[in-house]
């Protein structure tokens, strides 16, 4: 399964950038974001391709 991960602006919560990754990469990305206090939005990628 693939997921779209969007990095969110710290002030207004708008999407700054996004990427599509496989399930195995989600944990690593979440851990990195947690370490620096970055806000993410993660959702299933329904037909999207990796960027």
C-alpha positions in Angstrom: 0.0 0.0 0.0 1.2 3.5 -0.7 0.6 6.7 1.3 0.7 10.4 0.6 2.5 12.3 3.3 2.0 16.0 3.3 4.3 18.3 5.4 2.2 21.1 7.0 3.0 24.7 7.6 3.6 25.3 11.3 1.6 28.6 11.4 -1.6 27.9 9.3 -1.5 24.2 8.7 -1.5 24.5 4.9 0.3 21.9 2.8 4.0 22.9 2.2 4.9 19.8 0.1 3.9 16.2 -0.4 5.3 12.9 -1.4 4.0 9.4 -2.0 5.8 6.5 -0.3 5.4 2.8 0.3 4.1 1.6 3.7 7.7 0.5 4.8 8.8 4.2 4.6 6.0 5.7 6.6 7.5 4.8 10.0 10.9 6.3 9.2 9.4 9.6 7.9 7.1 9.8 11.0 10.0 9.3 13.3 12.1 12.0 11.5 9.2 14.4 11.7 8.6 13.7 15.4 12.3 14.3 16.2 12.0 17.9 14.8 8.4 18.6 15.7 7.2 18.7 12.1 3.5 18.4 11.4 2.4 15.8 8.9 -0.9 14.6 7.3 -0.8 11.0 6.1 -3.5 9.4 3.9 -3.8 6.4 1.5 -2.4 7.4 -1.9 -5.2 5.9 -4.1 -3.6 5.6 -7.5 -0.9 8.3 -7.0 2.7 7.6 -7.9 5.9 8.3 -6.0 7.5 11.7 -6.4 
